[in-house]
Amino acid sequence: MTHEETRDRVRAFLAPQLAGQPLADSDDIFALGYVNSLFAMQLALFLEQEFSLSLGPEDMNFDNFRTVDGLVRLVTSKAAV
């Protein structure tokens, strides 16, 4: 799967939370108020299911979940293992 395909899937999952608002890949979705910390757990579950990943405690760094770029990096790094 390419970075672009991963990015598209992540953006599709986030879309309902954004309510049509524009979002750059580097925008902090938590600081902007689009999502909360509980949603981070939903993101983790989505990543595991959508990309057949197993996330461990070391992956639960909040920076991995703040931005589309961070989510794509996390998926890419886990898929490479």
Sequence and secondary structure as in RCSB ss.txt:
>XXXX:A:sequence
MTHEETRDRVRAFLAPQLAGQPLADSDDIFALGYVNSLFAMQLALFLEQEFSLSLGPEDMNFDNFRTVDGLVRLV
TSKAAV
>XXXX:A:secstr
  HHHHHHHHHHHHHHHHTT    TTS TTTTTS  HHHHHHHHHHHHHHHT    GGG  GGGTSSHHHHHHHH
HHHHT 
